[in-house]
Amino acid sequence: MPGKPSKRAARKVTCEDCYFKRHLLCALALSEPCPTFRPNAAQLRPPQQLRFVFRQEHRARGAWAFPSAQEQAALYS
């Protein structure tokens, strides 16, 4: 029936159902759920951190290095 609400829509959400409230991450004291309400579900997890991998330096001299004193003298002599 078009005018009759479904059982799912009839349930009112509260702050106690929020992921942030359940995990003690909420700092708001509101009488109704805030716009950041997220249901407390297992799929709400922070993204996995990227792994930091050190690069092997294959160059004997970096591109950013300054010329040595001998190389500078050879340039200006």
C-alpha positions in Angstrom: 0.0 0.0 0.0 1.4 3.4 -0.9 0.4 5.3 2.3 1.5 2.7 4.8 5.2 3.0 6.0 7.3 -0.2 6.0 8.6 -1.8 9.2 12.1 -0.6 8.3 11.1 3.0 7.9 9.0 3.0 11.2 12.1 2.3 13.3 13.5 5.6 14.7 17.3 5.9 14.9 18.9 7.2 18.0 22.4 8.3 18.9 22.8 5.0 20.8 22.7 3.3 17.4 25.5 5.4 16.0 29.0 4.0 15.3 30.7 7.1 16.8 28.7 7.0 20.0 29.2 3.3 20.5 33.0 3.6 20.1 33.2 6.7 22.3 34.2 8.9 19.3 31.2 11.4 19.6 31.7 14.7 21.4 28.2 16.0 20.7 25.3 16.2 23.2 22.3 16.4 21.0 18.7 15.2 21.5 18.6 13.7 18.0 21.1 12.0 15.7 23.5 14.4 14.0 24.2 14.7 10.2 27.3 12.5 10.7 25.2 9.5 12.0 26.5 6.2 10.8 24.9 2.9 11.8 27.1 0.7 14.0 28.0 -2.0 11.5 31.0 -4.1 11.0 31.8 -2.7 7.5 32.5 0.8 8.8 36.3 0.6 9.3 39.0 3.2 8.7 40.9 2.7 5.5 44.1 0.5 5.6 47.3 2.5 5.9 49.7 2.4 3.0 53.0 0.7 3.6 56.1 2.8 3.6 58.8 1.2 1.4 62.3 2.6 1.3 63.8 3.0 -2.1 67.2 1.8 -2.9 69.5 4.6 -4.1 71.2 3.3 -7.2 72.9 6.6 -8.2 76.4 7.4 -7.0 75.5 11.0 -6.9 72.0 12.5 -6.5 70.6 15.0 -9.0 70.3 17.5 -6.2 74.1 17.4 -5.2 76.3 20.4 -5.7 79.4 20.2 -7.8 82.6 19.5 -5.8 85.2 22.3 -5.3 87.3 20.8 -8.1 84.4 20.7 -10.5 83.5 24.3 -9.7 87.0 25.5 -10.2 87.2 23.7 -13.6 84.0 25.5 -14.7 85.2 29.0 -13.9 88.9 28.7 -14.9 
